Amino acid sequence: MTSLRKLGSSDLEVFPLALGGNVFGWTADEAASFAVLDAYTAAGGNFIDTADSYSAWADGNSGGESETIIGKWLKARGNRSDVVIATKISQHPDYQGLTAANIKAAADASLRRLGTDHIDLYYTHFDKPEVPVEEIIGALDELVKAGKVRHIAASNITPERLQASLDFSDREGLARYVAIQPHYNLVSRDTYEGALQNLADREGLSAVPYYALAAGFLTGKYRTGTTVDSPRAAGAGKHLGTERGRKVLAALDDIAGVHRVPVATVALAWLAAQPTVAAPIASARTAEQLPALLGVADLTLTDAEVERLTEASA
């Protein structure tokens, strides 16, 4: 039985891999999404990450498609109490921003799509510096007091704004962020390490990194001379042109060979071993892609292996 990890100061206990819902309603239709969700939970997974804007960028979509599919799945399986649902606010085309009125309206819309009466973890998706932290935290606290949200968190926020938010919560006795969702992986370390990571550590926040596999690059499927049919191929493939990218792949290959596991499993295990990280986020379009991701729950790298990857990615 895989040990669950406590999320910050909350009472939430989560599987060490969060299942990304960004593909649901985009590159995975409803049937494929159900198959992925079923396989993830069958393996012991309980932490599902989405956002109200997923996947407004896809042709024919208007936002909310991922939440809608997850809501249908929750209803069909009758397992709402068994899973931790995280979603985000600020980017839906109809609910842009973080004003108090928008936060409340967007939360109600997410609850309708998810078909539930509460969101376990509610993130501000992208911080909006023009809105005072007092207004944002105040609105989020109202949602918590109303029972619509259990815990709050932040993504894409500066250390200064995060600190101001935490200070206000402490000063006024209001709901407090318990987690942060940074862009963080072996080829993008400065997006979290440093002031933001130090702050999370000091304040007892858990990190739930997105782009954990660098849009697929850290799965190892992008190699010189290969072509990958993926809407994210351009973003992932660019790392092949960097010395760091090549060094990281070489180290991942060696360590994956020793453990006889996929490259992606090792990349996620490095993240899971980093200070403050509770659960990296990774998504799968098909159930067949899941084992390489789920393997992070069973792989513990040696200190030497962690250090080798850290040096390769410097």
VEXDREN-2710 file (C-alpha; in Angstrom, 1 decimal):
% VEXDREN-2710
k/r/px/py/pz
1/MET/0.0/0.0/0.0
2/THR/1.5/3.3/-1.1
3/SER/1.9/5.8/1.7
4/LEU/-0.1/9.0/1.2
5/ARG/1.5/12.3/1.8
6/LYS/0.1/15.1/4.0
7/LEU/-0.6/18.3/2.1
8/GLY/0.9/21.2/4.0
9/SER/-1.0/22.0/7.2
10/SER/-4.2/20.6/5.8
11/ASP/-6.0/17.4/6.7
12/LEU/-5.7/16.2/3.1
13/GLU/-3.6/13.1/2.4
14/VAL/-2.7/12.6/-1.2
15/PHE/-1.1/9.9/-3.4
16/PRO/2.5/10.9/-4.4
17/LEU/1.4/11.5/-8.0
18/ALA/-1.3/14.0/-8.8
19/LEU/-3.2/13.1/-12.0
20/GLY/-3.3/16.1/-14.4
21/GLY/-6.7/16.8/-15.9
22/ASN/-5.5/19.2/-18.6
23/VAL/-5.9/16.5/-21.3
24/PHE/-9.5/15.7/-20.4
25/GLY/-11.8/17.1/-23.2
26/TRP/-8.7/18.0/-25.2
27/THR/-6.4/15.2/-26.3
28/ALA/-8.5/12.6/-24.4
29/ASP/-12.2/12.4/-25.1
30/GLU/-14.7/11.4/-22.4
31/ALA/-14.3/7.6/-22.8
32/ALA/-10.5/7.9/-22.8
33/SER/-10.6/10.2/-19.8
34/PHE/-12.8/7.7/-17.9
35/ALA/-10.3/4.9/-18.6
36/VAL/-7.4/7.0/-17.3
37/LEU/-9.3/8.0/-14.2
38/ASP/-10.3/4.4/-13.5
39/ALA/-6.8/3.1/-14.0
40/TYR/-5.3/5.8/-11.8
41/THR/-7.7/5.2/-8.9
42/ALA/-7.5/1.4/-9.3
43/ALA/-3.7/1.8/-8.6
44/GLY/-4.4/3.7/-5.4
45/GLY/-4.4/7.3/-6.8
46/ASN/-6.6/9.8/-5.1
47/PHE/-5.4/13.3/-6.2
48/ILE/-6.9/14.8/-9.3
49/ASP/-5.8/18.2/-10.6
50/THR/-7.8/20.4/-13.0
51/ALA/-8.7/24.0/-13.6
52/ASP/-11.9/25.9/-14.7
53/SER/-10.1/27.0/-17.9
54/TYR/-9.2/23.5/-19.1
55/SER/-9.4/23.3/-22.1
56/ALA/-10.5/26.6/-23.5
57/TRP/-7.5/26.7/-25.8
58/ALA/-8.7/23.8/-28.0
59/ASP/-10.8/24.4/-31.1
60/GLY/-14.5/24.1/-30.3
61/ASN/-14.0/24.3/-26.5
62/SER/-15.1/27.1/-24.2
63/GLY/-13.5/26.1/-20.9
64/GLY/-14.7/23.8/-18.2
65/GLU/-14.5/20.7/-20.3
66/SER/-12.1/18.9/-17.9
67/GLU/-14.2/19.7/-14.9
68/THR/-17.3/18.5/-16.7
69/ILE/-15.8/15.1/-17.6
70/ILE/-14.4/14.7/-14.0
71/GLY/-17.9/15.5/-12.7
72/LYS/-19.5/12.9/-14.9
73/TRP/-17.0/10.3/-13.8
74/LEU/-17.5/11.1/-10.1
75/LYS/-21.2/10.6/-10.6
76/ALA/-20.9/7.4/-12.6
77/ARG/-18.4/5.9/-10.1
78/GLY/-20.0/7.2/-6.9
79/ASN/-16.6/7.8/-5.4
80/ARG/-16.5/11.5/-4.5
81/SER/-15.4/10.8/-0.9
82/ASP/-12.5/8.7/-2.1
83/VAL/-10.7/11.4/-4.1
84/VAL/-9.1/14.8/-3.5
85/ILE/-10.3/17.2/-6.2
86/ALA/-8.1/20.3/-6.9
87/THR/-9.2/23.0/-9.3
88/LYS/-8.2/26.6/-10.1
89/ILE/-9.7/30.0/-10.7
90/SER/-8.8/33.1/-12.7
91/GLN/-8.4/32.0/-16.4
92/HIS/-11.8/30.8/-17.6
93/PRO/-12.9/33.0/-20.5
94/ASP/-16.1/33.8/-18.6
95/TYR/-14.5/34.2/-15.2
96/GLN/-11.3/36.1/-15.7
97/GLY/-9.4/37.5/-12.7
98/LEU/-9.4/37.4/-9.0
99/THR/-11.9/40.0/-7.8
100/ALA/-14.1/38.8/-4.9
101/ALA/-17.2/38.7/-7.1
102/ASN/-15.4/36.7/-9.8
103/ILE/-13.9/34.2/-7.3
104/LYS/-17.4/33.4/-5.9
105/ALA/-19.0/33.1/-9.2
106/ALA/-16.3/31.0/-10.7
107/ALA/-16.3/28.6/-7.7
108/ASP/-20.1/28.1/-8.1
109/ALA/-19.6/27.4/-11.8
110/SER/-16.8/24.8/-11.0
111/LEU/-19.0/23.1/-8.4
112/ARG/-21.8/22.8/-10.9
113/ARG/-19.5/21.3/-13.6
114/LEU/-17.9/18.9/-11.0
115/GLY/-21.3/17.9/-9.7
116/THR/-20.2/18.3/-6.1
117/ASP/-20.9/20.5/-3.1
118/HIS/-17.2/21.1/-2.2
119/ILE/-13.8/21.5/-3.8
120/ASP/-11.0/20.0/-1.7
121/LEU/-8.2/22.2/-2.9
122/TYR/-8.9/25.5/-4.6
123/TYR/-6.0/27.4/-6.3
124/THR/-5.7/30.9/-7.6
125/HIS/-4.4/29.8/-11.0
126/PHE/-2.5/33.0/-12.0
127/ASP/-2.0/35.7/-9.5
128/LYS/-3.5/39.1/-10.4
129/PRO/-1.3/41.8/-8.8
130/GLU/-3.8/44.5/-9.5
131/VAL/-6.2/42.9/-6.9
132/PRO/-5.2/43.3/-3.3
133/VAL/-4.3/40.1/-1.5
134/GLU/-6.9/41.2/1.2
135/GLU/-9.7/41.0/-1.4
136/ILE/-8.5/37.6/-2.7
137/ILE/-8.0/35.9/0.7
138/GLY/-11.2/37.4/2.0
139/ALA/-13.2/35.9/-0.8
140/LEU/-11.5/32.5/-0.5
141/ASP/-12.1/32.6/3.2
142/GLU/-15.9/33.1/2.6
143/LEU/-15.9/30.0/0.4
144/VAL/-14.2/28.0/3.1
145/LYS/-16.6/29.2/5.8
146/ALA/-19.5/28.4/3.4
147/GLY/-18.2/24.8/3.1
148/LYS/-17.7/25.1/-0.7
149/VAL/-13.9/24.8/-0.4
150/ARG/-11.9/22.8/2.1
151/HIS/-8.5/24.3/1.6
152/ILE/-6.9/27.0/-0.5
153/ALA/-3.7/27.2/-2.5
154/ALA/-1.8/29.4/-5.0
155/SER/-0.1/28.8/-8.4
156/ASN/2.0/31.2/-10.4
157/ILE/2.6/33.7/-7.7
158/THR/5.7/35.7/-6.6
159/PRO/7.3/35.1/-3.2
160/GLU/6.3/38.7/-2.3
161/ARG/2.6/38.3/-3.0
162/LEU/2.6/34.8/-1.4
163/GLN/4.2/36.2/1.8
164/ALA/1.7/39.1/1.9
165/SER/-1.2/36.6/1.5
166/LEU/0.0/34.4/4.3
167/ASP/0.7/37.4/6.6
168/PHE/-2.8/38.7/6.0
169/SER/-4.4/35.3/6.7
170/ASP/-2.4/35.0/9.9
171/ARG/-3.1/38.5/11.0
172/GLU/-6.9/38.3/10.4
173/GLY/-7.4/34.6/11.3
174/LEU/-8.6/33.7/7.8
175/ALA/-8.1/30.7/5.6
176/ARG/-4.5/30.2/4.7
177/TYR/-2.8/28.7/1.7
178/VAL/-1.6/25.2/2.4
179/ALA/0.0/24.4/-1.0
180/ILE/1.7/26.0/-4.0
181/GLN/1.7/24.8/-7.5
182/PRO/4.9/25.9/-9.2
183/HIS/6.4/25.2/-12.7
184/TYR/9.2/22.9/-11.7
185/ASN/11.1/20.0/-13.2
186/LEU/14.7/18.8/-14.0
187/VAL/15.0/21.3/-16.9
188/SER/13.2/24.2/-15.2
189/ARG/14.5/24.6/-11.7
190/ASP/14.8/28.4/-11.3
191/THR/11.0/28.6/-11.7
192/TYR/10.7/27.3/-8.1
193/GLU/14.1/26.9/-6.4
194/GLY/15.3/29.9/-4.4
195/ALA/13.0/32.4/-2.7
196/LEU/9.7/30.6/-3.5
197/GLN/10.9/27.2/-2.4
198/ASN/12.4/28.7/0.7
199/LEU/9.2/30.5/1.6
200/ALA/7.1/27.3/1.1
201/ASP/9.5/25.4/3.4
202/ARG/9.5/28.1/6.0
203/GLU/5.7/28.5/6.0
204/GLY/4.9/24.8/5.9
205/LEU/3.4/24.8/2.4
206/SER/3.5/21.7/0.2
207/ALA/4.5/22.0/-3.5
208/VAL/2.5/20.2/-6.2
209/PRO/4.7/21.0/-9.3
210/TYR/3.2/21.2/-12.8
211/TYR/5.0/20.6/-16.1
212/ALA/6.7/17.9/-14.0
213/LEU/7.8/16.1/-17.2
214/ALA/8.5/19.3/-19.2
215/ALA/5.7/18.8/-21.6
216/GLY/6.9/15.2/-22.3
217/PHE/10.6/15.8/-22.7
218/LEU/11.4/14.0/-19.5
219/THR/9.6/10.9/-20.6
220/GLY/12.6/10.3/-22.9
221/LYS/10.6/9.9/-26.0
222/TYR/12.1/13.0/-27.6
223/ARG/15.5/12.1/-29.1
224/THR/17.6/13.5/-31.9
225/GLY/16.2/12.3/-35.2
226/THR/12.8/11.3/-33.9
227/THR/9.5/12.8/-34.5
228/VAL/6.8/12.7/-31.9
229/ASP/3.1/13.2/-32.8
230/SER/2.0/15.4/-30.0
231/PRO/0.5/19.0/-29.7
232/ARG/3.2/19.6/-27.2
233/ALA/6.1/18.3/-29.3
234/ALA/7.6/21.8/-30.1
235/GLY/7.8/22.8/-26.5
236/ALA/9.3/19.5/-25.4
237/GLY/11.7/19.1/-28.2
238/LYS/13.4/22.4/-27.7
239/HIS/15.3/20.9/-24.7
240/LEU/17.2/18.5/-27.0
241/GLY/19.0/21.5/-28.3
242/THR/20.5/22.4/-24.9
243/GLU/23.5/20.9/-23.2
244/ARG/21.5/20.7/-20.0
245/GLY/18.7/18.8/-21.7
246/ARG/21.2/16.2/-23.1
247/LYS/23.0/15.8/-19.8
248/VAL/19.7/15.3/-18.0
249/LEU/18.6/12.6/-20.5
250/ALA/21.9/10.8/-20.2
251/ALA/21.6/10.7/-16.4
252/LEU/18.0/9.6/-16.5
253/ASP/18.8/6.8/-19.0
254/ASP/21.6/5.5/-16.7
255/ILE/19.5/5.5/-13.5
256/ALA/16.4/4.2/-15.3
257/GLY/18.5/1.3/-16.5
258/VAL/19.8/0.5/-13.0
259/HIS/16.2/0.4/-11.6
260/ARG/14.7/-1.1/-14.7
261/VAL/12.0/1.5/-14.8
262/PRO/10.9/4.1/-17.5
263/VAL/12.8/7.4/-17.7
264/ALA/9.6/9.3/-16.7
265/THR/9.5/7.4/-13.4
266/VAL/13.0/8.6/-12.5
267/ALA/12.3/12.2/-13.5
268/LEU/9.2/12.2/-11.2
269/ALA/11.1/10.5/-8.4
270/TRP/13.8/13.3/-8.5
271/LEU/11.0/15.8/-8.1
272/ALA/9.3/13.8/-5.3
273/ALA/12.6/13.8/-3.4
274/GLN/13.0/17.6/-3.4
275/PRO/12.2/19.7/-0.3
276/THR/8.5/20.7/0.1
277/VAL/7.3/18.5/-2.9
278/ALA/4.3/16.4/-1.9
279/ALA/3.2/15.2/-5.4
280/PRO/4.3/16.1/-8.9
281/ILE/1.5/16.5/-11.4
282/ALA/1.5/14.4/-14.6
283/SER/-1.2/13.7/-17.2
284/ALA/-1.9/10.7/-19.4
285/ARG/-4.0/10.6/-22.6
286/THR/-4.4/6.8/-22.3
287/ALA/-4.4/4.3/-19.5
288/GLU/-1.3/2.7/-21.1
289/GLN/0.7/5.8/-20.3
290/LEU/0.0/5.6/-16.6
291/PRO/2.3/2.9/-15.3
292/ALA/5.4/5.0/-16.0
293/LEU/3.8/7.8/-13.9
294/LEU/2.4/5.7/-11.1
295/GLY/5.9/4.1/-10.6
296/VAL/7.0/7.2/-8.7
297/ALA/5.1/5.9/-5.7
298/ASP/7.4/2.8/-5.5
299/LEU/10.7/4.3/-6.5
300/THR/13.1/5.9/-4.0
301/LEU/16.3/7.2/-5.5
302/THR/19.6/6.9/-3.6
303/ASP/21.2/10.1/-2.4
304/ALA/23.9/9.6/-5.1
305/GLU/21.3/9.3/-7.8
306/VAL/19.4/12.4/-6.7
307/GLU/22.7/14.3/-6.6
308/ARG/23.7/13.1/-10.1
309/LEU/20.5/14.4/-11.5
310/THR/20.8/17.6/-9.6
311/GLU/24.3/18.2/-11.0
312/ALA/23.2/17.2/-14.6
313/SER/20.4/19.7/-14.4
314/ALA/22.4/22.6/-13.0
END
